Amino acid sequence: MQEKIGIYGTGTIGSGQATLTIGNGCETVVIGHSKGGQERCRQAVARNWDDLIAAGLATEAAKTAALERMTITDDPAALAGCTFVFEAVSEDLAVKRQVYQTIRTHGGGDVIIASCTSSLGAEELGDLCGDPEHFLVAHPFQPVHLLFINLLTDSLPAIALGLEPHSDDVMKRKPRPANESILTKEFLAKVGYSGVIISIATIGAFLLGYFYQGAHNAGAAMTMAFATLCMARLFHGFSCKAEKPVIFSKRLWNNPFAILAFAAGMVLINAVLWIPALHGLFQIENGMSGVLIGAIYGFSFGSMILVQIVKAIVAAVKKSK
């Protein structure tokens, strides 16, 4: 039997989560207290499905079936029977306390509550919930992590890629049709498999940090996910240099700006990992074992190797046609 999922909040995050859950076949109840918010949520979910259809990733039939699995209401009693409720309300402790009480009242004592907070502590919210064992933050990073990730991976590496030397075969490529979208199926596929591989590496690092030696250490898990994502995206800059694999070619080293950007990024993320004075600022775990630190490098570098392997397979298939 498919699970019943609850979502408390009708904003951007709530509508995005609803799109995901109904797309995976889950009966979903979305709670919103204003008619305007409910209607905006309904329209946002429909637009999300239209985007998926336009990209060739879904069909009208799938959209119709998915929307039939979603109920948007202002009645929290509709949460009865939910096994999991995703909370996506404002970052206000008083508001969240009231929402958690409402979820417990109508969802039952065994319902798992997940918060999308990015500025409040998990321990504090767990106490507000009244049952920390049934509470989690569905967001593995702190705000400082998100800022650092964006600054580290979307600044110097992006500029360096803009200075990439031209390819010798650029004049051999066929011109693009004038009416062709920038977001082609081929481009979306590249983004998709690269994102999936980096996500798997990051989640793998998180799980290893959490369960290593049975410690259930959330701090180590968050630190490993943060560092792995930073390094994986730095390594991914090399994969963005060309459609074909570059790992064993001269093209890996032909852009000194890319090398400098990668080196600068690695120095910064390693400074965060290794300098104790920065641990408090970045809210990461102190005294992590060598095994876990080594795993961070392994997961991040391994993600680039996997992307390169997939690129080689795709290039071989295209060449054989």
TADA-V836725 format. One record per backbone hydrogen bond with DSSP energy under -1.0 kcal/mol. CO is the residue of the C=O (numbers start at 1). NH is the residue of the N-H. E is the energy in kcal/mol with one decimal. If there is no record, write none. Layout:
{{CO/NH/E} {CO/NH/E}}
This chain:
{{3/27/-1.1} {4/83/-2.0} {5/29/-2.6} {6/86/-3.2} {7/31/-3.1} {8/88/-2.8} {11/15/-2.8} {12/16/-2.0} {13/17/-2.6} {14/18/-2.3} {15/19/-2.1} {16/20/-1.7} {17/21/-2.5} {18/22/-2.4} {19/23/-1.3} {20/24/-1.0} {21/26/-2.4} {22/25/-1.4} {27/5/-2.9} {28/71/-2.6} {29/7/-2.8} {30/73/-2.6} {31/9/-1.9} {34/38/-2.3} {35/39/-2.2} {36/40/-2.4} {37/41/-2.2} {38/42/-2.4} {39/43/-2.4} {40/44/-2.4} {41/45/-2.5} {42/46/-1.9} {43/47/-2.4} {44/48/-2.3} {45/49/-2.0} {46/50/-2.2} {47/51/-2.4} {48/52/-1.8} {49/53/-2.4} {50/54/-2.6} {51/55/-1.6} {52/57/-2.9} {53/56/-1.6} {59/63/-2.2} {60/64/-2.6} {61/65/-2.3} {62/66/-2.5} {63/67/-2.7} {64/68/-1.4} {66/69/-1.5} {67/70/-1.3} {69/28/-2.8} {71/30/-3.5} {73/32/-2.3} {75/78/-2.0} {76/79/-2.1} {77/80/-1.6} {79/82/-2.3} {83/112/-2.0} {84/6/-2.9} {85/114/-2.7} {86/8/-2.9} {87/116/-1.6} {90/92/-2.4} {92/96/-2.7} {93/97/-2.6} {94/98/-1.9} {95/99/-2.3} {96/100/-2.8} {97/101/-2.1} {98/102/-2.1} {99/103/-2.6} {100/104/-2.5} {101/105/-2.3} {102/106/-2.2} {103/107/-3.3} {104/108/-1.3} {112/85/-3.0} {113/136/-2.1} {114/87/-3.8} {115/138/-2.5} {121/125/-2.1} {122/126/-2.6} {123/127/-1.9} {124/128/-1.8} {125/129/-2.3} {126/130/-1.0} {131/134/-2.3} {132/135/-1.5} {134/113/-2.7} {136/115/-2.3} {137/139/-1.3} {142/146/-1.8} {143/147/-2.2} {144/148/-2.2} {145/149/-2.9} {146/150/-2.2} {147/151/-2.5} {148/152/-2.9} {149/153/-2.4} {150/154/-2.0} {155/159/-2.3} {156/160/-2.8} {157/161/-2.1} {158/162/-1.3} {160/163/-1.3} {161/164/-1.5} {167/170/-1.4} {169/172/-1.5} {177/180/-1.7} {182/184/-1.8} {184/188/-2.7} {185/189/-2.2} {186/190/-1.9} {187/191/-2.4} {188/192/-2.6} {189/193/-2.9} {190/194/-2.1} {191/195/-2.5} {192/196/-2.4} {193/197/-2.2} {194/198/-2.4} {195/199/-2.4} {196/200/-2.6} {197/201/-2.2} {198/202/-2.4} {199/203/-3.0} {200/204/-2.7} {201/205/-2.2} {202/206/-2.2} {203/207/-2.7} {204/208/-2.3} {205/209/-2.5} {206/210/-2.0} {207/211/-2.7} {208/212/-1.6} {210/216/-1.0} {210/217/-1.3} {211/214/-2.6} {212/215/-1.7} {217/221/-1.9} {218/222/-2.5} {219/223/-2.2} {220/224/-2.4} {221/225/-2.3} {222/226/-2.4} {223/227/-2.6} {224/228/-2.4} {225/229/-2.3} {226/230/-2.1} {227/231/-2.5} {228/232/-2.9} {229/233/-2.1} {230/234/-1.6} {231/235/-2.7} {232/236/-2.0} {235/238/-1.5} {236/240/-1.3} {238/241/-1.2} {246/249/-1.9} {249/252/-1.4} {250/253/-1.6} {255/259/-1.8} {256/260/-2.4} {257/261/-2.5} {258/262/-2.5} {259/263/-2.6} {260/264/-2.7} {261/265/-2.3} {262/266/-2.5} {263/267/-2.3} {264/268/-2.0} {265/269/-2.5} {266/270/-2.2} {267/271/-1.9} {268/272/-1.9} {269/273/-1.7} {270/274/-2.6} {271/275/-2.2} {275/278/-2.0} {276/279/-1.1} {278/282/-2.3} {279/284/-1.9} {289/293/-2.1} {290/294/-2.7} {291/295/-1.9} {292/296/-1.6} {293/297/-1.4} {294/298/-2.3} {295/299/-3.2} {296/300/-2.2} {297/301/-2.6} {298/302/-2.4} {299/303/-1.6} {300/304/-1.1} {301/305/-1.9} {302/306/-2.4} {303/307/-2.2} {304/308/-2.5} {305/309/-2.2} {306/310/-2.5} {307/311/-2.4} {308/312/-2.1} {309/313/-2.2} {310/314/-2.8} {311/315/-2.6} {312/316/-2.2} {313/317/-2.3} {314/318/-2.4} {315/319/-2.1} {316/320/-1.6}}
